[in-house]
């Protein structure tokens, strides 16, 4: 049924990672509480952002592809998106971090952060009238600044490398949400509010948006692990 499209995407995204969490060699199930705490902290502002932009008409949802349950103007599936997608991402980061020595990547932290911040500031200033672009740039700059200069996180390059690997899943999942293979997109964007640069059907801002969310959840995930 077409109304199960969005929920099916979420289910297929998370099910393998969820089942693998209980593997005795991985034992990510022991990290569930840390993950859910971190995810809850990060999801709240991102969901509020989502509600705000939906209200403004920056993006909207084709409810033909949802089960029809809405909360504050968002489909239930969109709410679950902020749990299911991060779960798969943090699971992947946890496994790679556990089995591969990537600590050498921390030597690239300065280069990565400075380059990213400069690019984001320039793009944001040149597109200050595009609310999705400028908001994403500002939030991303603030996140990178906090993680690198305030709390001095040493894992930013490692996380960035993992996020690059996650693009293998990002493109098919976000691609379907933005219209790949469907008669109409599940998520639609106002062309006046973003750059208009798409990777296949995916706005480039989505990649930065997801990257920022990913970094913040890792930060809080590690915080709760250490605590």
Secondary structure, 3 states (H helix, E strand, C coil): CHHHHHHHHHHHHHHHHHHHCCCCCCCHHHHHHHHHHHHHHHHHHHHHHHHHHHHHCCEEECHHHCCCCEECCEEHHHHHHHHHHHHHHHHHHHHHHHHCCCHHHHHHHHHHHHHHHHHHHHHHHHCCCCHHHHHHHHHHHHHHHHHHHHCCCCCHHHHHHHHHHHHHHHHHHHHHHCCCCCCCCCEEECHHHCCCCEECCEEHHHHHHHHHHHHHHHHHHHHHHHC
